Amino acid sequence: MNKNDVKAHRSQKGLVDPNRTKTYLVYHETDLLSFCCEKIPKQSRHNVQRIIANHQVAVGGAPVSLFSYRLFPEDEVTISWDRITKHERRDLPIIFEDDDLIAINKPSGLLSTPSDREKGRTAYRLVSDYVTQKDRNNRIFVVHRLDEDTSGVLIFAKSFEVREALQNNWADIVTNRGYYAIVEGMDIPEEGVLKDYLAQDSTFQVYVVRNPAKGKLAITKYKKISAKAGYSLLDVHLETGRKNQIRVQLGNIGHYVIGDDRYGEPSNPLRRLGLHAYELDLKNPLNGKEYNFNAPMPPEFKKMFFQSDQDKKLEREKRDGQFERSAKTKQRYR
């Protein structure tokens, strides 16, 4: 953890107490009641039903109260001593939705899926709550993930069959993955192709290795969109999908992604990671339907590179005027 890490300052609200929960992995298709009865055999079937009905059971961090709720391999079921609050979801950043898929523009700072301690504040939980509001039998399945501090296109499947089809053919069905990356330095070449072999150590840190036998090939293409005040904005496209690929490869050539608290110690002018997944194109192998998902460039990225000095001046004057009016209002009501 370095001086730029802001995660320590984030709210601890909603973190799970591991002493008051137990999480189980599902290995074969079943229903929620049968699964819970199997995992807590000292409880009677009636008591297990009460636990489920009281919202003390969650799938992927989202509370479920339907006894017949279908579970599939790789689902995570959490049984809690305490009631898990159910939320109504409105105004989700949904990009697209049909009978097979739902895509959102995930904000920076939001986990894609639950972690050991964080079960509730995830993209999975938000979207799961949203679909079950329409029908308690509805559910979603994880297809891929974005890092917690990366924003942009994140998709979920609406059935186990679609999830399996997409995951099993991911390398073949994804035709385009585009990212905006803000890096330190203005002297990065106008465009380039990065080819490196990446390995991972025991702490899950990814690094570049010279020996092809010790790593997996990662290919990243980029073009410089703009450069300003010591930083460059890049349009990045992945030809391979390795963990932390963009961050590691750009850092390896001395141009670290801003706000990256894992690789190097770059500056953090936006108080977030300078990485946004803006485009994902794929084809559903079950029906041949093609999708093109897009998430617009974050306003803070635009402001950093494309806002004119005059715009900044007007914004400062507006802020100063608001502060002055606020001060006068406070004086009036003293």
C-alpha positions in Angstrom: 0.0 0.0 0.0 1.5 3.3 -1.0 1.0 7.0 -0.3 -1.6 7.3 -3.0 -3.9 4.6 -1.6 -7.3 6.0 -0.7 -9.0 2.7 0.0 -8.2 3.0 3.7 -10.3 6.1 3.9 -13.4 4.4 2.4 -16.4 3.6 4.5 -16.3 0.4 6.4 -20.1 0.3 6.5 -21.5 -3.0 5.3 -18.4 -5.1 5.7 -19.2 -8.6 6.8 -18.1 -9.9 10.2 -16.6 -13.3 9.4 -17.5 -14.5 12.9 -21.2 -14.1 12.2 -21.4 -15.5 8.7 -20.5 -18.7 6.9 -20.0 -18.9 3.1 -20.3 -22.1 1.1 -19.5 -22.8 -2.6 -22.1 -24.6 -4.7 -20.7 -27.5 -6.8 -23.9 -28.9 -8.4 -27.3 -27.6 -9.3 -29.9 -27.7 -6.5 -32.4 -25.5 -4.7 -31.7 -23.1 -1.9 -33.6 -24.9 0.8 -32.0 -28.3 0.1 -28.6 -26.7 0.0 -29.0 -24.9 3.4 -30.5 -28.0 5.0 -27.4 -29.9 3.9 -25.0 -27.2 5.2 -26.6 -26.7 8.6 -27.9 -30.2 9.5 -28.3 -29.4 13.2 -31.2 -27.1 12.3 -34.6 -28.6 11.6 -36.1 -28.0 8.1 -38.6 -25.7 9.6 -35.8 -23.6 11.3 -33.9 -23.4 8.0 -37.0 -22.1 6.3 -37.3 -19.4 9.0 -33.7 -18.4 8.4 -34.2 -18.1 4.7 -37.5 -16.2 5.1 -35.8 -13.8 7.5 -33.3 -12.7 4.8 -30.4 -14.4 6.6 -29.2 -16.2 3.4 -27.6 -14.5 0.4 -26.4 -15.7 -3.0 -23.5 -13.7 -4.3 -24.1 -11.2 -1.5 -27.8 -10.6 -2.4 -30.4 -11.8 0.1 -32.7 -14.5 -1.2 -35.9 -15.6 0.6 -37.3 -18.0 -2.0 -36.9 -21.7 -0.9 -37.0 -23.0 -4.5 -34.3 -20.5 -5.7 -32.1 -22.4 -8.2 -28.4 -22.7 -7.3 -25.7 -23.5 -9.9 -22.0 -24.5 -9.8 -19.7 -21.6 -8.6 -22.5 -19.8 -6.7 -21.5 -18.6 -3.2 -24.2 -19.0 -0.5 -23.7 -17.0 2.7 -25.7 -17.9 5.9 -25.7 -15.1 8.4 -26.6 -14.8 12.1 -28.0 -11.4 11.3 -30.7 -10.3 8.9 -29.3 -9.1 5.6 -30.9 -5.8 4.5 -32.8 -6.0 1.2 -32.6 -2.8 -0.9 -34.8 -1.4 -3.7 -32.6 -0.4 -6.6 -33.4 2.6 -8.9 -31.4 4.6 -11.4 -28.8 1.9 -12.0 -26.2 2.8 -14.7 -27.7 0.2 -17.1 -26.3 0.4 -20.6 -28.3 -2.4 -22.1 -30.6 -5.2 -21.2 -32.3 -8.1 -23.0 -33.5 -11.6 -22.2 -29.9 -13.0 -22.1 -27.6 -10.2 -20.8 -27.5 -7.0 -18.7 -24.7 -4.5 -19.0 -23.9 -1.6 -16.7 -21.4 1.2 -16.5 -19.7 0.2 -13.3 -18.4 3.1 -11.2 -14.8 3.2 -10.0 -14.5 2.0 -6.4 -17.2 -0.7 -6.7 -16.3 -4.3 -6.5 -17.6 -6.5 -9.4 -18.3 -9.5 -7.1 -18.2 -10.2 -3.4 -14.9 -10.6 -1.5 -14.3 -12.4 1.7 -15.4 -9.4 3.8 -17.4 -7.3 1.4 -20.7 -9.0 0.3 -23.2 -6.1 -0.1 -21.4 -3.2 -1.9 -20.8 -4.9 -5.2 -22.0 -4.6 -8.8 -23.4 -8.1 -8.6 -25.5 -7.2 -5.6 -26.9 -4.0 -7.2 -27.9 -5.8 -10.4 -29.2 -8.9 -8.6 -31.5 -6.7 -6.4 -32.7 -4.9 -9.6 -33.7 -8.1 -11.5 -35.3 -9.8 -8.5 -37.5 -6.7 -7.9 -39.2 -7.6 -11.2 -39.5 -11.4 -10.4 -38.2 -13.2 -7.3 -37.1 -16.1 -9.6 -34.9 -13.8 -11.7 -31.2 -14.0 -11.2 -27.9 -13.1 -12.8 -24.5 -14.8 -13.4 -21.0 -13.5 -13.4 -19.4 -13.5 -16.9 -16.3 -11.4 -16.3 -14.9 -8.9 -13.8 -13.4 -5.4 -13.7 -10.9 -4.4 -11.0 -12.5 -2.5 -8.1 -11.1 0.9 -9.2 -11.6 0.4 -12.9 -14.9 1.8 -14.2 -16.8 0.9 -17.4 -18.6 -1.9 -19.2 -19.5 -4.9 -17.0 -21.9 -7.6 -18.2 -23.9 -10.3 -16.4 -25.7 -13.2 -17.9 -29.4 -13.9 -17.0 -29.1 -17.7 -17.2 -26.6 -20.4 -16.4 -26.6 -21.6 -20.0 -25.7 -18.1 -21.3 -23.0 -17.7 -18.6 -21.4 -21.1 -19.5 -21.5 -20.3 -23.2 -19.9 -16.9 -22.8 -17.2 -18.0 -20.3 -16.2 -21.2 -22.2 -15.8 -19.3 -25.5 -14.7 -15.9 -24.1 -11.4 -15.6 -26.1 -13.2 -16.4 -29.4 -16.5 -14.4 -28.9 -15.0 -11.1 -27.7 -13.9 -9.2 -30.7 -13.0 -5.8 -29.2 -12.1 -4.5 -25.7 -11.4 -0.8 -25.5 -10.1 1.2 -22.5 -9.2 4.8 -21.7 -6.0 5.0 -19.6 -4.4 8.1 -18.1 -0.7 7.6 -17.5 2.1 9.7 -16.1 4.4 11.3 -18.7 3.8 13.1 -22.0 6.7 11.5 -23.9 5.0 8.1 -24.5 5.1 7.4 -28.3 2.0 8.3 -30.3 1.1 4.7 -30.7 2.5 1.3 -29.9 2.1 -2.5 -29.4 3.3 -3.9 -26.1 4.1 -7.7 -26.1 5.3 -9.1 -22.8 5.1 -12.4 -20.9 3.3 -12.0 -17.5 3.6 -14.1 -14.4 2.1 -13.9 -10.9 3.8 -14.3 -7.6 2.4 -15.8 -4.3 0.8 -12.4 -3.4 -1.0 -12.3 -6.7 1.2 -9.5 -7.9 1.6 -9.6 -11.7 5.0 -8.8 -13.3 6.9 -9.0 -16.6 9.2 -12.0 -17.2 11.7 -12.5 -20.0 11.4 -16.3 -20.2 8.3 -17.2 -22.2 8.1 -20.5 -20.4 7.5 -18.7 -17.1 4.7 -16.4 -18.2 1.7 -15.9 -20.5 1.8 -13.7 -23.5 0.1 -10.3 -23.2 -0.5 -8.1 -26.2 -1.8 -4.5 -25.7 -2.2 -1.9 -28.4 -2.5 1.8 -27.6 -2.8 5.3 -29.3 -2.2 8.6 -27.6 -5.4 10.8 -27.7 -4.1 13.8 -25.8 -1.3 15.0 -23.5 -1.4 17.7 -21.0 0.2 18.9 -17.8 2.5 15.9 -17.5 -0.1 13.2 -18.3 -1.2 11.3 -21.4 -4.7 10.0 -22.3 -4.5 6.7 -24.2 -7.0 4.6 -26.2 -6.0 1.1 -25.3 -7.1 -2.2 -26.9 -6.5 -5.7 -25.6 -5.6 -8.6 -27.8 -5.2 -10.9 -24.8 -7.0 -10.9 -21.4 -4.4 -11.2 -18.7 -4.9 -10.0 -15.1 -3.8 -6.4 -14.6 -2.4 -6.4 -18.2 -2.8 -2.7 -19.0 -1.4 -1.5 -15.7 1.6 -3.9 -15.7 2.6 -3.4 -19.3 2.3 0.4 -19.3 4.2 0.6 -16.0 6.9 -1.6 -17.4 7.7 1.1 -20.0 7.7 3.8 -17.3 4.2 5.2 -17.9 2.2 4.1 -14.8 -1.6 4.4 -14.8 -2.4 7.3 -12.4 -3.9 6.4 -9.0 -2.5 2.8 -9.3 -1.9 1.7 -5.7 -0.6 -1.7 -6.7 2.0 -1.1 -9.3 4.5 1.7 -8.8 3.7 4.9 -7.0 2.2 7.3 -9.6 0.4 10.5 -8.7 -3.3 10.5 -8.1 -4.8 13.7 -9.3 -8.3 12.3 -9.8 -8.5 10.3 -6.5 -9.2 7.2 -8.5 -7.5 4.8 -10.9 -7.1 6.3 -14.4 -8.6 3.3 -16.2 -12.1 3.0 -17.8 -13.4 0.1 -19.9 -15.3 2.0 -22.6 -16.1 -0.7 -25.1 -16.8 -4.4 -25.3 -17.9 -6.2 -28.4 -19.0 -9.9 -28.4 -21.2 -12.5 -30.0 -23.5 -14.8 -28.2 -22.5 -18.3 -29.3 -26.0 -19.7 -28.5 -27.8 -17.6 -31.1 -25.2 -15.6 -33.0 -26.5 -12.2 -31.7 -23.8 -9.5 -31.8 -23.4 -6.9 -29.0 -21.6 -3.6 -28.9 -21.5 -2.2 -25.4 -20.2 1.4 -24.8 -19.7 3.4 -21.7 -18.9 7.1 -22.2 -15.6 8.6 -21.1 -15.9 9.7 -17.4 -16.4 13.4 -16.9 -13.3 13.7 -14.8 -11.2 12.3 -17.7 -12.7 14.8 -20.1 -12.1 17.6 -17.6 -8.5 16.7 -17.2 -7.7 16.9 -20.9 -10.3 18.7 -22.8 -11.6 21.5 -20.6 -10.2 24.9 -21.8 -8.5 27.4 -19.4 -11.5 29.7 -20.0 -13.9 26.9 -18.9 -11.8 26.3 -15.8 -11.8 30.0 -15.0 -15.7 30.2 -15.4 -16.0 27.2 -13.2 -13.8 28.7 -10.5 -15.8 32.0 -10.7 -19.0 30.0 -10.3 -17.7 28.1 -7.3 -16.4 31.3 -5.7 -19.8 33.0 -6.3 -21.6 30.1 -4.7 -19.3 30.2 -1.8 -19.8 34.0 -1.4 -23.6 33.6 -1.5 -23.4 30.7 1.0 -21.4 32.9 3.4 -23.9 35.7 3.1 -26.8 33.3 3.8 -25.1 32.0 6.9 -24.4 35.6 8.0 -28.1 36.5 7.5 -29.3 33.7 9.7 -26.9 34.1 12.6 
